[in-house]
Amino acid sequence: MKKIIIAPDSFKGTMSSIRICDIMEEEIRKFFPDAEINKIPVADGGEGTVDSLIEAGKGKKVFVKVKDPYFETIDSFYGILSDGETAVIEMAAAAGLPLVENRKNPSATTTYGVGELIRHAVSKGCKNIIIGLGGSCTNDGGAGMAAALGVKFTDEEGKEFIPVGGTLSQVKKIDASEMLDLSGLTITAMCDVNNPLCGENGASKIFGPQKGADKEMTELLDRNLKHFANIIKSQLNKDIIDMPGAGAAGGLGAGVAVFLNAELKQGIDVVLDTVDFNTLLDQANLVFTGEGRIDGQSLRGKVVHGVAIRAKKYGVPVIAVVGDIGDGIEDIYNAGVSAIMSINRVAVPFEIARLRSEKDLALTMNTIMRLLNL
């Protein structure tokens, strides 16, 4: 084995993708100490996305003070990769659910801090901006983000204000004439959901309850997003009401598409493109990937599927090391996965299994390497 790539997702609730990479590398080195090993920890756009891409792209963290979901100043961050021109931003770093703790209220929270992170990255000369849309506590359609970038929202009386989920219905005019100039920038959003902005499968009704919305608030938020979409269509001539992914992160998917002209892409594709995965596959002998559970849903843009599809084009075998193996996985082999191994070595509840997950991963990798070394 001369060249091995490690590209796993995190095992939710147990191990980060960075930790998994390190454990896999340690076991591989015991059998192939001189192998070239490329580690690509994968995140889905939520918490950990900056750390993962910094690790894979040899970048650095930038720390900056921004507004939190309730317009209070907090210490936040984003990443700049080694090229000096690519910024990685987690919307969760300024508008994530953990930031509100027991104050969940998607009718009152803002994405303003996300816009401040973008503005800071642009001021540092970044030309490519990647925004992870996972883990939001907001439902403002990205209005707060836009306001931080200079977009003005006014109500019926002509008074300027920063809309939140509960006040989007008051927006009567949108003026983007003084917005920060983003021309010449490439902006990509990591978006692993295809929910529309409104309706039964929209941002408010699907994700609102987990952010603290009761049924009455959910209906209000949905109506307000629809009003916001109609204003955008009539004044900015952009129709985002049925756009797949518009409902991501409380409608921030729509916001980045409208105000940033961002492209919404599957998280795994963004990561693999960013680290130039296709080039890494050249001359590679083997790819290790994995995720917490593999099942029929893994064919819908999940990490193992995304890695396998690309590796298959280069004829590189893929071993998926996972937590659980569910039903309906037969087609994953057609996608390019050569073998699937579970790290679950004993039949115990998850609460116990998670405590021994690192040890079980190491033992499983050791077994695989012994087989490969025969």
C-alpha positions as CSV (number, residue, x, y, z in Angstrom):
1,M,0.0,0.0,0.0
2,K,1.7,3.2,-1.2
3,K,-1.2,5.7,-1.0
4,I,-4.3,5.5,1.2
5,I,-7.1,8.1,1.6
6,I,-9.1,8.4,4.8
7,A,-12.4,10.4,4.4
8,P,-15.0,9.6,7.0
9,D,-18.0,11.5,8.4
10,S,-18.3,11.8,12.2
11,F,-20.1,9.1,14.1
12,K,-22.8,11.3,15.7
13,G,-22.7,11.3,19.5
14,T,-19.4,9.3,19.7
15,M,-16.5,10.4,17.5
16,S,-15.6,13.5,15.4
17,S,-14.4,12.9,11.8
18,I,-11.0,14.3,12.8
19,R,-10.7,11.7,15.7
20,I,-11.8,8.9,13.4
21,C,-9.1,9.9,10.9
22,D,-6.4,9.8,13.6
23,I,-7.4,6.4,14.9
24,M,-7.6,4.9,11.4
25,E,-4.1,6.4,10.5
26,E,-2.6,5.0,13.7
27,E,-3.7,1.4,12.9
28,I,-2.7,1.7,9.2
29,R,0.8,2.8,10.2
30,K,1.3,-0.4,12.2
31,F,1.2,-2.4,9.0
32,F,2.2,0.2,6.3
33,P,4.4,2.6,8.1
34,D,5.7,4.2,4.9
35,A,2.4,4.7,3.2
36,E,1.3,8.2,2.0
37,I,-1.9,8.8,4.0
38,N,-4.2,11.7,3.1
39,K,-6.8,12.5,5.9
40,I,-10.0,14.3,4.9
41,P,-12.3,14.6,7.9
42,V,-15.8,15.4,6.6
43,A,-18.5,17.5,8.2
44,D,-22.0,18.2,6.9
45,G,-22.2,22.0,7.3
46,G,-23.0,22.1,11.0
47,E,-20.8,22.3,14.0
48,G,-17.3,21.0,13.2
49,T,-17.3,22.0,9.6
50,V,-14.6,24.7,10.1
51,D,-12.4,22.4,12.1
52,S,-12.8,19.6,9.5
53,L,-11.9,21.7,6.5
54,I,-9.1,23.4,8.3
55,E,-7.7,20.0,9.2
56,A,-8.1,18.8,5.6
57,G,-7.0,22.0,3.9
58,K,-4.2,23.0,6.4
59,G,-5.9,26.3,7.3
60,K,-6.3,28.5,10.3
61,K,-9.1,29.8,12.5
62,V,-9.9,33.5,12.6
63,F,-11.6,34.8,15.8
64,V,-14.0,37.7,15.6
65,K,-16.8,39.3,17.7
66,V,-20.3,39.2,16.2
67,K,-23.9,39.3,17.2
68,D,-25.5,36.1,18.5
69,P,-29.1,35.0,17.8
70,Y,-30.4,37.7,20.2
71,F,-28.2,40.5,19.0
72,E,-25.8,40.1,22.0
73,T,-22.0,40.3,21.3
74,I,-20.2,37.0,21.4
75,D,-16.8,35.6,20.4
76,S,-17.1,33.7,17.1
77,F,-14.9,32.3,14.4
78,Y,-14.5,31.1,10.9
79,G,-11.7,29.4,8.9
80,I,-9.3,30.5,6.2
81,L,-7.7,27.6,4.2
82,S,-4.1,27.5,3.2
83,D,-4.7,29.3,-0.1
84,G,-5.5,32.4,1.8
85,E,-8.6,33.0,-0.3
86,T,-11.1,30.4,0.8
87,A,-13.2,31.1,3.9
88,V,-15.2,28.5,5.7
89,I,-18.1,29.7,7.8
90,E,-20.5,27.7,10.0
91,M,-23.7,29.6,10.4
92,A,-24.0,27.7,13.7
93,A,-21.0,29.7,15.0
94,A,-23.3,32.8,15.1
95,A,-26.8,31.5,14.9
96,G,-26.6,27.9,16.1
97,L,-29.1,26.1,18.4
98,P,-26.6,25.6,21.3
99,L,-26.1,29.4,21.5
100,V,-29.7,29.9,22.8
101,E,-29.6,27.1,25.3
102,N,-33.0,27.3,27.1
103,R,-34.1,30.4,25.3
104,K,-35.4,28.8,22.1
105,N,-37.6,31.1,20.1
106,P,-37.2,31.0,16.3
107,S,-39.6,34.0,16.0
108,A,-37.1,36.3,17.7
109,T,-33.6,35.0,16.6
110,T,-31.4,36.4,13.9
111,T,-28.7,35.4,11.4
112,Y,-27.2,38.9,11.6
113,G,-23.9,37.4,13.0
114,V,-23.6,35.2,10.0
115,G,-23.5,38.3,7.8
116,E,-20.9,39.8,10.0
117,L,-18.7,36.7,9.6
118,I,-19.1,37.0,5.8
119,R,-18.2,40.7,5.9
120,H,-15.1,40.0,7.9
121,A,-13.9,37.2,5.6
122,V,-14.4,39.5,2.6
123,S,-12.4,42.3,4.4
124,K,-9.5,39.8,4.7
125,G,-9.4,39.3,1.0
126,C,-11.3,36.0,0.7
127,K,-12.6,35.3,-2.8
128,N,-14.2,31.9,-2.1
129,I,-16.6,31.6,0.7
130,I,-18.1,28.3,1.9
131,I,-21.1,28.5,4.3
132,G,-22.3,25.5,6.3
133,L,-26.1,25.7,6.8
134,G,-26.5,23.1,9.6
135,G,-27.6,23.5,13.2
136,S,-29.6,26.8,13.1
137,C,-31.9,28.3,15.8
138,T,-33.3,30.8,13.4
139,N,-36.2,31.2,11.0
140,D,-35.6,34.6,9.4
141,G,-35.0,33.6,5.8
142,G,-31.5,35.1,6.0
143,A,-32.8,38.6,6.4
144,G,-30.5,39.2,9.4
145,M,-27.5,38.1,7.4
146,A,-28.5,40.4,4.5
147,A,-28.9,43.3,6.9
148,A,-25.4,42.9,8.3
149,L,-24.2,43.1,4.7
150,G,-26.0,46.4,4.0
151,V,-29.4,45.4,2.7
152,K,-32.1,47.7,4.1
153,F,-35.6,46.5,5.1
154,T,-38.3,49.0,5.7
155,D,-41.9,48.6,7.0
156,E,-45.1,50.2,5.8
157,E,-44.2,53.5,7.4
158,G,-40.8,53.5,5.7
159,K,-39.0,52.8,9.0
160,E,-35.8,50.6,8.6
161,F,-35.6,47.5,10.8
162,I,-33.8,44.1,11.0
163,P,-36.4,41.4,10.4
164,V,-36.6,38.2,12.5
165,G,-38.8,35.3,11.9
166,G,-41.7,36.9,13.8
167,T,-41.5,40.2,11.9
168,L,-40.9,39.2,8.3
169,S,-44.5,40.0,7.6
170,Q,-43.7,43.7,8.2
171,V,-41.2,43.9,5.4
172,K,-42.7,46.2,2.6
173,K,-39.5,47.2,0.8
174,I,-36.1,45.7,0.3
175,D,-33.2,47.9,-0.8
176,A,-30.0,46.2,-1.7
177,S,-28.3,49.2,-3.4
178,E,-25.8,49.7,-0.6
179,M,-25.1,46.0,0.0
180,L,-21.4,44.9,0.3
181,D,-20.0,44.3,-3.1
182,L,-19.6,40.6,-3.6
183,S,-19.0,40.6,-7.3
184,G,-16.1,38.4,-8.3
185,L,-16.6,36.1,-5.3
186,T,-17.6,32.5,-5.4
187,I,-20.0,31.6,-2.6
188,T,-21.1,28.0,-1.9
189,A,-23.6,26.8,0.7
190,M,-23.3,23.3,2.2
191,C,-26.9,22.1,2.2
192,D,-27.9,18.5,2.8
193,V,-31.7,19.1,2.8
194,N,-33.9,19.8,-0.1
195,N,-36.9,21.3,1.8
196,P,-38.7,24.2,0.1
197,L,-39.0,27.5,2.0
198,C,-42.7,27.1,2.9
199,G,-45.5,24.6,3.2
200,E,-45.9,21.3,4.9
201,N,-42.3,20.4,4.1
202,G,-40.9,23.9,4.5
203,A,-38.5,25.4,7.0
204,S,-41.0,26.3,9.7
205,K,-43.1,23.2,9.8
206,I,-40.3,20.6,9.5
207,F,-37.6,22.3,11.6
208,G,-39.5,24.9,13.7
209,P,-40.5,22.5,16.5
210,Q,-37.0,21.5,17.3
211,K,-36.1,25.2,17.6
212,G,-38.8,25.8,20.1
213,A,-41.9,26.7,18.0
214,D,-45.3,25.4,19.0
215,K,-48.0,24.8,16.5
216,E,-49.3,28.4,16.5
217,M,-45.8,29.9,16.1
218,T,-45.0,27.4,13.4
219,E,-48.0,28.6,11.4
220,L,-47.0,32.2,11.9
221,L,-43.4,31.6,10.8
222,D,-44.6,29.8,7.7
223,R,-46.9,32.7,6.7
224,N,-44.1,35.2,7.3
225,L,-41.6,33.3,5.2
226,K,-44.2,33.2,2.4
227,H,-44.8,36.9,2.6
228,F,-41.0,37.5,2.5
229,A,-40.7,35.2,-0.6
230,N,-43.4,37.2,-2.3
231,I,-41.7,40.5,-1.6
232,I,-38.4,39.1,-2.9
233,K,-40.2,37.9,-6.1
234,S,-41.9,41.2,-6.7
235,Q,-39.0,43.5,-5.9
236,L,-35.9,41.5,-6.6
237,N,-37.4,39.3,-9.3
238,K,-36.1,36.1,-7.7
239,D,-38.6,33.2,-7.2
240,I,-37.4,31.0,-4.3
241,I,-40.7,29.8,-2.9
242,D,-40.2,26.2,-4.3
243,M,-36.5,26.1,-4.7
244,P,-35.0,22.9,-3.3
245,G,-32.9,23.7,-0.2
246,A,-34.5,27.1,0.3
247,G,-35.8,25.9,3.6
248,A,-32.4,24.9,5.0
249,A,-31.4,26.7,8.3
250,G,-34.7,28.5,8.8
251,G,-34.8,29.8,5.2
252,L,-31.1,30.8,5.2
253,G,-30.9,28.6,2.1
254,A,-33.2,31.0,0.3
255,G,-31.3,34.0,1.8
256,V,-27.9,33.0,0.5
257,A,-29.3,32.2,-2.9
258,V,-31.1,35.6,-3.2
259,F,-28.6,38.0,-1.6
260,L,-25.3,36.2,-2.1
261,N,-26.1,34.4,-5.4
262,A,-24.7,31.3,-3.7
263,E,-24.9,27.8,-5.1
264,L,-26.5,25.2,-2.8
265,K,-24.5,22.0,-2.9
266,Q,-24.4,18.7,-1.0
267,G,-22.0,19.0,1.9
268,I,-19.9,16.0,0.8
269,D,-19.4,17.5,-2.7
270,V,-18.3,20.8,-1.3
271,V,-15.7,19.1,1.0
272,L,-14.4,16.8,-1.7
273,D,-14.1,19.7,-4.2
274,T,-12.4,21.9,-1.7
275,V,-9.7,19.4,-1.0
276,D,-9.4,18.5,-4.7
277,F,-10.3,14.9,-3.9
278,N,-10.3,13.8,-7.5
279,T,-6.6,14.7,-7.8
280,L,-5.8,12.8,-4.5
281,L,-7.4,9.7,-6.0
282,D,-4.7,9.6,-8.7
283,Q,-2.4,6.7,-7.8
284,A,-4.3,5.9,-4.7
285,N,-4.5,2.2,-3.6
286,L,-7.4,2.4,-1.2
287,V,-10.0,4.7,0.4
288,F,-11.4,4.3,3.9
289,T,-14.7,6.1,4.6
290,G,-17.5,5.7,7.1
291,E,-20.4,7.2,9.0
292,G,-22.4,6.4,12.1
293,R,-25.0,4.3,10.4
294,I,-25.3,3.1,6.8
295,D,-28.7,2.2,5.3
296,G,-30.9,2.9,2.4
297,Q,-30.7,6.7,3.2
298,S,-27.0,6.7,2.6
299,L,-27.6,6.8,-1.1
300,R,-29.1,10.3,-0.8
301,G,-26.0,12.4,-0.7
302,K,-24.4,11.0,2.4
303,V,-20.6,10.8,2.8
304,V,-20.0,7.1,2.0
305,H,-22.0,7.4,-1.2
306,G,-20.3,10.6,-2.3
307,V,-16.8,9.3,-1.7
308,A,-17.5,6.0,-3.4
309,I,-19.0,7.5,-6.5
310,R,-15.8,9.5,-7.1
311,A,-13.4,6.7,-6.2
312,K,-15.2,4.3,-8.6
313,K,-14.4,6.5,-11.5
314,Y,-10.7,6.2,-10.7
315,G,-10.9,2.4,-10.0
316,V,-9.9,2.9,-6.4
317,P,-11.5,0.4,-3.9
318,V,-13.5,1.8,-1.0
319,I,-13.9,0.2,2.5
320,A,-16.7,1.7,4.6
321,V,-16.1,1.4,8.4
322,V,-19.4,2.3,10.1
323,G,-21.3,2.1,13.4
324,D,-24.5,0.3,12.5
325,I,-25.5,-1.4,9.3
326,G,-29.1,-1.1,8.4
327,D,-31.3,-2.6,5.6
328,G,-31.4,-1.7,2.0
329,I,-27.7,-1.2,1.4
330,E,-27.3,-3.4,-1.6
331,D,-27.1,-0.4,-4.0
332,I,-24.2,1.1,-2.1
333,Y,-22.0,-1.6,-3.6
334,N,-23.0,-0.5,-7.1
335,A,-22.0,3.0,-6.2
336,G,-18.4,1.9,-5.6
337,V,-18.1,0.5,-2.1
338,S,-16.1,-2.7,-2.0
339,A,-16.8,-3.7,1.6
340,I,-18.6,-2.5,4.7
341,M,-17.4,-3.3,8.2
342,S,-19.2,-2.4,11.5
343,I,-17.3,-1.5,14.6
344,N,-19.9,-2.9,16.9
345,R,-18.1,-5.9,18.4
346,V,-20.6,-6.7,21.2
347,A,-24.4,-6.6,21.5
348,V,-24.9,-3.7,23.9
349,P,-27.1,-0.6,23.9
350,F,-25.8,2.6,22.3
351,E,-25.3,4.2,25.7
352,I,-22.7,1.6,26.4
353,A,-21.4,1.2,22.9
354,R,-20.6,4.9,22.5
355,L,-18.2,4.7,25.5
356,R,-16.1,2.0,23.8
357,S,-16.4,3.3,20.2
358,E,-12.8,4.5,19.9
359,K,-11.4,1.2,21.1
360,D,-13.8,-0.7,18.8
361,L,-12.9,1.4,15.8
362,A,-9.2,0.7,16.4
363,L,-9.8,-3.0,16.8
364,T,-11.9,-3.1,13.7
365,M,-9.2,-1.3,11.7
366,N,-6.6,-3.6,13.0
367,T,-8.6,-6.6,11.8
368,I,-9.0,-5.0,8.3
369,M,-5.3,-4.3,8.1
370,R,-4.4,-7.8,9.1
371,L,-6.6,-9.1,6.2
372,L,-5.0,-6.7,3.8
373,N,-1.6,-7.7,4.9
374,L,-2.1,-11.4,4.2
